[in-house]
């Protein structure tokens, strides 16, 4: 695999390093990504592990840290971070879809023009108002072809941390959300 990346950021410190702010924007592209390519059964193999894909990532990362208290034996600080990454499969060397995993009709795939790992499966028909089309028994009617059901990649991630130190005792609590 080969990866090219452009990144720009800033790291700012204030109040004798009590307060720090940093931010980064990045854009990268991985070419010749290693993937299992489906093969015709007549070849004697199910898949071929090969350099067969290109994946693009663009994102932003923000960090904040503040020392609330710093005395002889005490340190109390807060940390916060937020990140967002968007990825997109841009080339699969002629393959329409590469299965990454899955069970019972829903699969994670690499498909050009979609995020890596997008979930594919049979959805349910909806009318023009967005309501499910129900059959005579009141159950949703299945669609005929597979489609993207969802993106397992989070829209964003964030964390809030609390660090408390007293002499040799250290406690760190982290609350994460995505």
Helices and strands as residue ranges (DSSP letters): E 2-14, E 19-38, G 41-43, E 47-70, E 74-91, E 98-103, E 106-110, E 118-124, E 142-150, E 157-166, E 169-177
